[in-house]
Amino acid sequence: MRYCLTLLMLCFCLSLLAQTDSLSLKKAVADFNKALIAKDTVVLKKVVHEKITYGHSNGWIQSKQDLIADLYNGKISYNVIDQYFDGMVMEGNMASVRETANINVEMNGKPLQFKLKILQVWVYKKKCWQLISRQSVKI
């Protein structure tokens, strides 16, 4: 009886831990999007991995330095990011997030609107989730 109760408690604790991990990942995704809109380089430096490949739907690829510099110098400004989670897969310290998003940006002063499917790959490092890869395609 003790063995069954211990096993049941262990399963319960593991399910709570998994929920916490998925919640912290969803929070990291939301924090990343808010930081893009606010041009918050402090948050971006924390949640963006050093070796990121940030792919846009037109084939444009940015590094971490490019992403931050292009926000800072006004090459691209994110105005609205409405996201809808399509799915999440977690495996160890890695996770993939699929979402559909409506994004309004200004690129070189020109307003643009996109409806995209996005795949993000996140890694848990330095006690937080960091975005290591992102690719989008137009719908």
VENQUI-V454740 format. One record per run of one state. SS is the DSSP state (~ for helix, > for strand, _ for the rest). FROM is the first residue (numbers start at 1). TO is the last residue. If there is no record, write none. Layout:
SS:FROM:TO, SS:FROM:TO
//
This chain:
_:1:1, ~:2:38, _:39:40, ~:41:47, >:48:55, _:56:60, >:61:62, _:63:63, ~:64:72, _:73:75, >:76:91, _:92:93, >:94:107, _:108:109, >:110:125, _:126:127, >:128:138, _:139:139
//
